[in-house]
Amino acid sequence: MNATPGGISGAFAGALERCRTGIEGLDNILSGGFPKGNTVLVAGNVGTGKTTLSLEFLVRGAEVGEKGLFLSVTEASTRLVQNLSTFEFFRQELVKEGKIVFVDVPILYEKLGLNRDELTSDDIDVFVRTIESLAKETGATRVVVDSLTSILYRIRQPERVRDFVLKLSQVLNRSGCTSLLVSEIGQTPGPLSPHGVEEAIVDGVILLGNTRRQGDILRVLQVVKMRGTPHSRAQYVIELTPIGLLMAPHLKGGRSEER
């Protein structure tokens, strides 16, 4: 029996239709990409590459005709596009032609009248329906929310957090979208999301972090969970380059300290 990269049996690789990320190393360890319709938590602390990975996911999709929607909560979309322009794989035409659409969530809050410090259950329903409408109007099949953490600062009750993440995942799946939800976490080991429930609801979790090795700090990636596909759980070193995210196995040996 042939094996796919990462030691995964090829017998299972084609079980579900795939949404290829376009990031070669990541697609390899996922047996061809995310199962289509999955909602994936991209968790990590500051500077580990969460936003860059998510943006490349949209760009690679747009290159093959899959429209993308980026919901930006903390950073103005104009700034995001400006930063994205430093990468060689990005073309401004993708935005100009509507193949990738950026939406500033704070502006969305204003339009919807959701300027309260804490969102009610009714507010959550309105917000989720609006995201579903945006996905349908733009024709998006790939969605990024950056960051889920910033939205959840305004949904403080655990039961409402669970309700929001569950409803959001359901409407995105119903809309035919494969989605990445960015989660900001601390450097010390612990939950993969601020409330510790988000990772249980989503279909997949990709953990990004830093490892100190022989005086250098390396960015690392690990697929912790992915429903619908066998996958490697090994840790990989990643590098953010002008041509995109590159991955290599994290070779053990020498002194290594995870952060």
Number of C-alpha atoms within 10 A of each C-alpha: 6 9 13 18 17 16 14 19 15 15 11 14 21 12 13 14 14 21 21 21 23 20 17 16 20 24 18 20 22 27 27 24 23 26 23 19 22 24 29 24 28 31 29 24 19 14 12 21 22 25 19 17 18 22 25 21 22 28 26 20 21 20 15 10 11 18 24 31 26 25 24 20 21 14 14 15 18 12 10 16 16 11 11 19 14 13 16 11 15 20 15 12 10 17 16 10 9 16 21 25 22 18 17 16 22 18 14 17 15 11 10 13 10 18 14 11 10 15 20 16 15 8 17 20 15 14 20 19 15 14 19 19 15 16 24 15 9 15 20 25 25 29 26 26 24 25 22 24 22 17 19 20 14 15 22 15 15 13 11 16 21 18 17 21 21 14 16 22 24 19 17 25 18 11 17 18 29 23 31 31 26 24 26 20 20 16 13 9 9 10 14 24 21 18 15 12 16 23 23 14 15 23 20 23 25 22 22 24 26 22 16 14 14 10 8 10 15 19 21 23 27 18 20 17 21 22 15 19 22 18 26 21 16 13 20 22 19 22 16 15 12 13 12 20 18 15 19 14 14 16 9 8 7 8 9 15 11 14 15
